[in-house]
Amino acid sequence: MRFRGDLYKAGQLYLSGVNGDIQQQTATSGLLSWSGWFGLPSGGYPPLGDDYQLRLDDGRSAAIRILSVSTGSAQPPVARFKVNGPLQ
């Protein structure tokens, strides 16, 4: 699902107006999990492993952890994340 939202760290706005995608997966155990990615502005990369609050424009939010940041000369930088808990 495509989204637009804001990223908060310790209750403070960290990045505004991020665009990305979030997907729900079902593990072989039957447990549901969410993960996704969002684009990053040039030069502002969040530290890996840190916890953030992703607040979507539709009113839902989730605690997330940044897993990786991909950078390349031909593509804009992208942060990949997993959701820690529910997306609500």
Secondary structure, DSSP 8 states (H G I E B T S, - for coil): -EEEEEEEETTEEEEEEEEEEEEEEE-TTS-EEEEEEEE--TT----TT-EEEEEETTS-EEEEEEEEEE--SSS--EEEEEE-S---
